[in-house]
Amino acid sequence: MSSTSNKMGLMGLTTIVTVNMMGSGIILLPSSLAVTGGIALLAWVVTALGALAIAYAFAKCGMYCTDDGGMSAYAEKAHGKSSFFIASYTYYVCLVISAVAIAVSCVGYLEYFIPWLKETPIHTFFGVIAILIITMFANARGARITGRISTVTVWGIIIPVLGLSLIGWFWFDPKIFSEAWNPHGVSVGSAVYSGMALTLWAFLGIESAGANSGTVENPKRNVPLACMLATVFSAATYIASTTVIQGIIPNDILAKSDSPFGLVFAQMFNPFVGEIITAMAILACVGSLLGWQFTNAQVSKVAADMRLFPKIFSDVNKHDAPFKGMMIMLALELSLAVMTISPTLLKQFNVLVNLAVFINMVPYILSLTALGIIMKQANVSQKEYNTGILVGSVAVIYSIYGAYSTGEEAVFYGAVITLFGYFFYGFIASRDAVPNKT
């Protein structure tokens, strides 16, 4: 038996990366983008190009830096130990925010079956915290249960989005689409700016693309190629599905919908099909939330094992799950849910997405700027180094623009949260300091 017989091929890795990336990120985006109009779809083009550059750069980082910690380990190569902490801390905060945003998405679809949830913002809030509590306690059973649930439920959104991309064109009405194109008369630049953070949200998770390099045949070729193929496929599916939906549902109705994919399938077929798609989307949200919460518990556990987070985050229960850390994370999620209560569910979702995207750009920029030193230490050829630096530079500049596009409020609060990270690191650095000998 050859040594590569149990290793993954290009198609297997491409499928895994695609599934990881698509998740529930797109579930409320058609409604959010419809607020600006169809012209906001142009943001997908810019985001897809930026996401390709990020995917390529992270694939290269993952191939040549195999230290534990992922993005945090890459960041440390260029910026030192403090950046390992800041990258871990900001990624942790981003995933806390993302968990609340996914819970908000789930409530949006759940409202179809439980109308009480949308009667007042407080009712919506109760739905959000109920979902967060249920999924967090489900995670307490350990990785095996979470993994099994997530790998099945993620198809609950991938299948409807793919299906709409392929068959939705039979119901597409160019007149509805043209009327929705630019209802508010905004410029192309403003439209791209307004949609940038929302579309970038759909690609978050791309940083995990290079994590499987050790289990892949010919990783030097297949890991970057799988990342690029998965990103192109996801981008094409995102663009097609959001374009189709703009040509089926009138823009003023779509902009107010809390369950756009359920709505469009009900319009295409009948209310019963819409109900099935809505139920699938709810399952996808729950599975995605389980996965992200467990991932975040592991991020904090790794940091605690390295003495960068408080020790309590590394304590595990009999199922090997960091339960105490999960309870701290749940408390943070519930606090954030309280602070972001909004008049409408879509407004709450957009506030959370903007903040999550800004904060996630901090570890992106810290880790992507380390690509040069990682490649130098790996002694790559000059041609590979030059290509990596060029693409990596595009990825960093795009990430900076992505952070800018989240808006003043997200930049302000995101910067304050990041600065608190340096405040916390000061205590960690002083704890390990050794007195100078006189």
C-alpha positions as CSV (number, residue, x, y, z in Angstrom):
1,M,0.0,0.0,0.0
2,S,1.4,3.4,-1.0
3,S,2.0,6.1,1.6
4,T,-0.5,8.4,-0.2
5,S,-3.3,5.8,-0.4
6,N,-5.1,7.3,2.6
7,K,-4.5,10.9,1.6
8,M,-7.1,13.3,0.2
9,G,-7.1,14.2,-3.4
10,L,-7.8,17.6,-5.0
11,M,-11.6,17.1,-5.3
12,G,-11.9,15.9,-1.7
13,L,-10.1,18.9,-0.3
14,T,-12.0,21.3,-2.6
15,T,-15.3,19.9,-1.3
16,I,-14.2,20.2,2.4
17,V,-13.1,23.8,1.9
18,T,-16.3,24.7,0.0
19,V,-18.5,23.3,2.8
20,N,-16.5,25.0,5.5
21,M,-16.7,28.4,3.7
22,M,-20.4,28.4,2.6
23,G,-22.0,27.4,6.0
24,S,-24.8,29.9,7.0
25,G,-23.0,33.1,5.9
26,I,-25.3,33.8,3.0
27,I,-28.6,33.1,4.8
28,L,-29.8,36.7,5.3
29,L,-27.5,38.4,2.8
30,P,-30.1,38.8,-0.1
31,S,-32.3,40.9,2.2
32,S,-29.4,42.9,3.5
33,L,-28.1,43.7,0.0
34,A,-31.6,44.5,-1.2
35,V,-31.6,47.5,1.1
36,T,-29.2,49.2,-1.3
37,G,-30.5,47.5,-4.4
38,G,-29.3,45.0,-7.0
39,I,-26.3,47.3,-7.7
40,A,-24.8,46.1,-4.4
41,L,-24.2,42.8,-6.2
42,L,-21.1,44.4,-7.7
43,A,-19.6,44.1,-4.3
44,W,-19.5,40.3,-4.9
45,V,-17.1,40.8,-7.8
46,V,-14.6,42.8,-5.7
47,T,-15.0,40.5,-2.7
48,A,-14.5,37.4,-4.8
49,L,-11.2,38.7,-6.1
50,G,-10.1,39.7,-2.6
51,A,-11.1,36.4,-1.2
52,L,-9.1,34.6,-3.9
53,A,-6.0,36.5,-2.9
54,I,-6.7,35.8,0.8
55,A,-7.3,32.1,0.1
56,Y,-4.0,31.8,-1.9
57,A,-2.0,33.6,0.8
58,F,-3.4,31.5,3.7
59,A,-2.8,28.3,1.7
60,K,0.9,29.3,1.4
61,C,1.1,30.2,5.1
62,G,-0.5,26.8,6.0
63,M,1.9,24.8,3.8
64,Y,5.1,26.3,5.2
65,C,4.1,27.1,8.8
66,T,2.8,24.0,10.6
67,D,3.1,25.4,14.2
68,D,0.0,25.0,16.4
69,G,-2.3,28.1,16.4
70,G,-3.1,28.7,12.7
71,M,-3.3,32.5,12.1
72,S,-1.9,33.3,15.5
73,A,1.2,31.2,14.7
74,Y,1.7,32.9,11.3
75,A,1.4,36.3,13.0
76,E,4.0,35.5,15.6
77,K,6.6,34.7,12.8
78,A,6.6,38.4,11.8
79,H,5.3,40.4,14.8
80,G,6.4,38.4,17.9
81,K,4.6,36.8,20.8
82,S,2.2,39.7,21.5
83,S,0.7,39.3,18.0
84,F,0.0,35.6,18.7
85,F,-2.1,36.8,21.6
86,I,-3.8,39.6,19.7
87,A,-4.6,37.4,16.8
88,S,-6.1,34.7,19.1
89,Y,-8.0,37.3,21.1
90,T,-9.5,39.2,18.2
91,Y,-10.4,35.9,16.4
92,Y,-12.1,34.7,19.6
93,V,-14.1,38.0,19.9
94,C,-15.0,37.7,16.2
95,L,-16.4,34.2,16.7
96,V,-18.4,35.4,19.7
97,I,-19.9,38.1,17.5
98,S,-20.4,35.6,14.6
99,A,-22.2,33.2,16.9
100,V,-24.8,35.9,17.8
101,A,-25.2,36.9,14.2
102,I,-25.9,33.3,13.2
103,A,-28.4,33.0,16.0
104,V,-30.1,36.1,14.7
105,S,-30.2,34.5,11.2
106,C,-31.7,31.4,12.7
107,V,-34.5,33.4,14.5
108,G,-35.2,35.2,11.2
109,Y,-36.1,31.8,9.6
110,L,-37.7,30.5,12.8
111,E,-40.2,33.4,12.8
112,Y,-42.1,31.7,9.9
113,F,-43.1,28.9,12.3
114,I,-43.2,31.0,15.5
115,P,-44.6,34.4,14.6
116,W,-44.4,35.5,18.2
117,L,-40.7,35.9,17.8
118,K,-41.1,38.9,15.5
119,E,-43.8,40.8,17.5
120,T,-41.2,42.9,19.4
121,P,-37.4,43.2,19.5
122,I,-37.5,41.7,23.0
123,H,-39.3,38.6,21.6
124,T,-36.5,38.3,19.0
125,F,-33.9,38.7,21.8
126,F,-35.5,35.8,23.7
127,G,-35.3,33.6,20.6
128,V,-31.6,34.5,20.1
129,I,-30.6,33.7,23.6
130,A,-32.6,30.4,23.6
131,I,-30.7,29.2,20.5
132,L,-27.3,30.3,21.9
133,I,-28.0,28.4,25.2
134,I,-29.2,25.2,23.5
135,T,-26.3,25.0,21.1
136,M,-23.7,25.8,23.7
137,F,-24.9,23.0,26.0
138,A,-25.1,20.6,23.1
139,N,-21.4,21.3,22.5
140,A,-20.7,20.1,26.0
141,R,-20.9,16.5,24.7
142,G,-17.6,16.9,22.9
143,A,-16.2,17.1,19.4
144,R,-17.6,13.9,17.9
145,I,-21.3,14.8,18.4
146,T,-20.7,18.4,17.2
147,G,-18.8,17.2,14.1
148,R,-21.5,14.7,13.1
149,I,-24.3,17.2,13.4
150,S,-22.4,20.0,11.6
151,T,-21.4,17.9,8.6
152,V,-25.0,17.0,8.0
153,T,-26.8,20.2,8.8
154,V,-24.5,22.4,6.7
155,W,-26.2,21.0,3.6
156,G,-29.4,22.6,4.8
157,I,-28.2,25.9,3.3
158,I,-25.8,24.7,0.6
159,I,-28.5,22.6,-1.2
160,P,-31.1,25.5,-1.4
161,V,-28.4,28.1,-2.4
162,L,-27.0,25.7,-5.1
163,G,-30.5,24.8,-6.2
164,L,-31.6,28.4,-6.6
165,S,-28.4,29.1,-8.5
166,L,-29.2,26.4,-11.0
167,I,-33.0,26.2,-11.4
168,G,-34.0,29.7,-10.2
169,W,-33.4,31.2,-13.7
170,F,-36.6,29.6,-14.9
171,W,-38.5,32.0,-12.7
172,F,-36.2,35.0,-13.2
173,D,-37.9,38.1,-14.5
174,P,-35.6,40.7,-16.0
175,K,-38.2,43.5,-15.4
176,I,-38.2,42.8,-11.6
177,F,-34.4,42.7,-11.6
178,S,-34.0,46.0,-13.5
179,E,-36.5,47.8,-11.2
180,A,-34.4,46.5,-8.2
181,W,-31.1,47.5,-9.7
182,N,-30.6,51.0,-8.3
183,P,-33.9,52.1,-6.6
184,H,-32.1,54.8,-4.5
185,G,-29.8,56.2,-7.2
186,V,-26.5,55.5,-5.4
187,S,-23.1,55.6,-7.2
188,V,-21.2,52.4,-8.1
189,G,-18.6,53.3,-5.5
190,S,-21.2,53.7,-2.8
191,A,-22.9,50.5,-3.7
192,V,-19.7,48.5,-3.6
193,Y,-18.8,50.1,-0.3
194,S,-22.2,49.3,1.2
195,G,-22.1,45.7,0.2
196,M,-18.4,45.0,0.9
197,A,-18.6,44.0,4.6
198,L,-21.8,42.0,4.0
199,T,-20.3,40.0,1.1
200,L,-16.9,39.5,2.9
201,W,-18.9,38.0,5.9
202,A,-19.9,35.2,3.6
203,F,-16.3,34.2,3.0
204,L,-15.2,34.2,6.6
205,G,-13.8,30.8,7.4
206,I,-11.4,30.9,4.4
207,E,-8.5,31.1,6.9
208,S,-9.0,27.4,7.7
209,A,-8.3,26.5,4.1
210,G,-4.7,25.4,4.6
211,A,-5.3,23.5,7.8
212,N,-5.5,20.1,6.1
213,S,-2.2,20.2,4.2
214,G,-0.8,17.2,6.1
215,T,-3.6,14.9,4.9
216,V,-3.4,15.9,1.2
217,E,-1.6,14.3,-1.8
218,N,0.9,16.7,-3.3
219,P,0.0,19.6,-0.9
220,K,2.3,22.1,-2.7
221,R,0.0,21.9,-5.7
222,N,-3.3,20.8,-4.3
223,V,-3.7,23.0,-1.2
224,P,-3.5,26.4,-3.0
225,L,-5.5,24.9,-6.0
226,A,-8.3,23.6,-3.8
227,C,-8.5,26.9,-2.0
228,M,-8.8,28.8,-5.3
229,L,-11.3,26.3,-6.8
230,A,-13.5,26.4,-3.6
231,T,-13.4,30.2,-3.5
232,V,-14.3,30.5,-7.2
233,F,-17.2,27.9,-6.8
234,S,-18.5,29.6,-3.6
235,A,-18.3,33.1,-5.2
236,A,-20.1,31.9,-8.4
237,T,-22.8,30.3,-6.3
238,Y,-23.2,33.4,-4.1
239,I,-23.4,35.7,-7.1
240,A,-25.8,33.5,-9.0
241,S,-28.2,32.9,-6.0
242,T,-28.4,36.5,-4.9
243,T,-28.8,37.7,-8.6
244,V,-31.6,35.2,-9.2
245,I,-33.5,36.1,-6.0
246,Q,-33.4,39.8,-7.0
247,G,-35.2,38.9,-10.3
248,I,-37.9,36.8,-8.6
249,I,-38.9,38.8,-5.4
250,P,-39.6,42.5,-5.8
251,N,-36.9,44.6,-4.1
252,D,-39.2,46.3,-1.5
253,I,-40.4,42.9,-0.3
254,L,-37.0,41.3,-0.3
255,A,-35.4,44.1,1.7
256,K,-37.9,43.5,4.6
257,S,-37.7,39.6,4.6
258,D,-36.2,37.8,7.5
259,S,-36.1,34.5,5.6
260,P,-35.3,35.3,1.9
261,F,-34.5,31.7,0.7
262,G,-37.8,30.4,2.2
263,L,-39.6,33.3,0.6
264,V,-38.2,32.7,-2.9
265,F,-38.8,28.9,-2.9
266,A,-42.4,29.5,-1.8
267,Q,-42.8,31.9,-4.7
268,M,-41.2,29.5,-7.2
269,F,-43.2,26.4,-6.1
270,N,-45.7,26.7,-3.2
271,P,-45.7,27.6,0.5
272,F,-45.1,24.0,1.5
273,V,-41.7,23.9,-0.4
274,G,-40.9,27.3,1.2
275,E,-41.6,25.8,4.6
276,I,-39.2,22.9,3.9
277,I,-36.4,25.3,2.7
278,T,-37.0,27.4,5.8
279,A,-36.7,24.3,8.1
280,M,-33.5,23.3,6.3
281,A,-32.1,26.8,6.8
282,I,-32.9,26.6,10.5
283,L,-31.1,23.3,10.8
284,A,-28.1,24.7,8.9
285,C,-27.9,27.7,11.3
286,V,-28.0,25.4,14.3
287,G,-25.3,23.2,12.8
288,S,-23.1,26.1,11.8
289,L,-23.6,27.7,15.3
290,L,-22.5,24.4,16.9
291,G,-19.4,24.3,14.8
292,W,-18.3,27.9,15.3
293,Q,-18.9,27.7,19.1
294,F,-16.9,24.6,19.3
295,T,-14.1,26.1,17.2
296,N,-14.0,29.1,19.4
297,A,-13.8,26.9,22.5
298,Q,-10.8,25.2,21.0
299,V,-9.2,28.5,20.0
300,S,-9.4,29.7,23.6
301,K,-8.2,26.3,25.0
302,V,-5.1,26.3,22.8
303,A,-4.3,29.9,23.9
304,A,-4.9,28.8,27.6
305,D,-2.6,25.8,27.1
306,M,0.1,28.2,26.0
307,R,-0.6,30.4,29.1
308,L,-1.9,33.3,26.9
309,F,-5.5,33.0,28.1
310,P,-6.6,32.3,31.7
311,K,-6.2,28.7,32.8
312,I,-10.0,28.2,33.2
313,F,-10.3,28.1,29.4
314,S,-8.2,24.9,29.3
315,D,-10.2,22.9,31.8
316,V,-12.2,20.0,30.2
317,N,-15.1,17.9,31.3
318,K,-15.4,14.1,31.0
319,H,-16.3,14.5,27.3
320,D,-13.0,16.4,26.7
321,A,-14.9,19.6,26.0
322,P,-13.7,22.9,27.6
323,F,-17.0,23.4,29.4
324,K,-15.9,26.3,31.7
325,G,-14.6,28.2,28.7
326,M,-17.8,27.6,26.9
327,M,-19.8,29.0,29.8
328,I,-17.6,32.2,29.7
329,M,-18.2,32.4,25.9
330,L,-21.9,32.0,26.4
331,A,-22.0,34.8,29.0
332,L,-20.2,37.1,26.4
333,E,-22.6,36.1,23.6
334,L,-25.7,36.8,25.8
335,S,-24.2,40.2,26.8
336,L,-23.6,41.1,23.2
337,A,-27.1,40.0,22.3
338,V,-28.4,42.4,24.9
339,M,-26.2,45.3,23.6
340,T,-27.3,44.9,20.0
341,I,-31.1,44.6,20.4
342,S,-32.4,46.6,17.4
343,P,-35.8,47.7,16.0
344,T,-35.6,45.1,13.3
345,L,-33.8,41.7,13.0
346,L,-32.0,42.7,9.8
347,K,-30.6,45.9,11.5
348,Q,-29.3,43.8,14.4
349,F,-27.8,41.3,11.9
350,N,-26.0,44.1,9.9
351,V,-24.6,45.7,13.1
352,L,-23.1,42.3,14.2
353,V,-21.8,41.4,10.7
354,N,-19.9,44.8,10.4
355,L,-18.3,44.4,13.8
356,A,-17.4,40.8,13.2
357,V,-15.8,41.6,9.8
358,F,-13.8,44.5,11.2
359,I,-12.4,42.5,14.1
360,N,-11.6,39.5,11.9
361,M,-9.5,41.7,9.7
362,V,-7.1,42.3,12.6
363,P,-5.8,38.6,12.7
364,Y,-6.1,38.5,8.9
365,I,-3.7,41.4,8.5
366,L,-1.3,40.3,11.3
367,S,-1.0,36.8,9.7
368,L,-1.0,37.7,6.1
369,T,1.8,40.2,6.6
370,A,3.9,37.3,7.8
371,L,3.8,35.4,4.5
372,G,7.1,36.9,3.3
373,I,9.1,35.7,6.4
374,I,7.3,32.3,6.3
375,M,8.4,31.8,2.7
376,K,11.9,33.0,3.3
377,Q,12.3,30.5,6.2
378,A,11.0,27.7,4.0
379,N,13.6,28.6,1.4
380,V,11.1,28.8,-1.5
381,S,12.3,29.6,-5.0
382,Q,12.5,33.3,-6.0
383,K,9.6,32.9,-8.4
384,E,7.3,31.4,-5.8
385,Y,8.4,34.1,-3.3
386,N,7.7,36.9,-5.8
387,T,4.2,35.5,-6.6
388,G,3.4,35.0,-2.9
389,I,4.4,38.6,-2.0
390,L,2.4,40.0,-4.9
391,V,-0.8,38.1,-4.1
392,G,-0.2,38.5,-0.3
393,S,0.0,42.3,-0.8
394,V,-3.3,42.3,-2.6
395,A,-4.8,40.2,0.2
396,V,-3.6,42.6,2.9
397,I,-4.7,45.8,1.0
398,Y,-8.1,44.2,0.4
399,S,-8.4,43.3,4.1
400,I,-7.6,46.9,5.1
401,Y,-10.3,48.1,2.7
402,G,-12.7,45.4,4.0
403,A,-12.1,46.8,7.5
404,Y,-12.7,50.4,6.3
405,S,-15.9,49.3,4.5
406,T,-17.6,48.2,7.8
407,G,-18.3,51.8,8.6
408,E,-17.5,54.3,11.4
409,E,-19.3,52.6,14.2
410,A,-17.8,49.2,13.6
411,V,-14.3,50.7,13.1
412,F,-14.6,52.7,16.4
413,Y,-15.9,49.8,18.6
414,G,-13.6,47.3,16.9
415,A,-10.6,49.5,17.5
416,V,-11.5,49.9,21.2
417,I,-12.0,46.1,21.5
418,T,-8.6,45.5,19.9
419,L,-6.9,48.0,22.2
420,F,-8.3,46.2,25.2
421,G,-6.4,43.2,23.9
422,Y,-3.1,45.0,24.3
423,F,-4.2,46.0,27.8
424,F,-4.8,42.3,28.7
425,Y,-1.5,41.3,27.1
426,G,0.4,43.7,29.3
427,F,-0.6,41.5,32.3
428,I,0.4,38.3,30.5
429,A,3.8,39.8,29.5
430,S,4.5,41.0,33.0
431,R,3.6,37.6,34.5
432,D,6.4,35.9,32.6
433,A,9.0,38.7,32.9
434,V,12.4,37.9,34.5
435,P,14.0,40.6,36.7
436,N,17.3,42.1,35.3
437,K,20.4,41.1,37.1
438,T,22.3,44.1,38.5
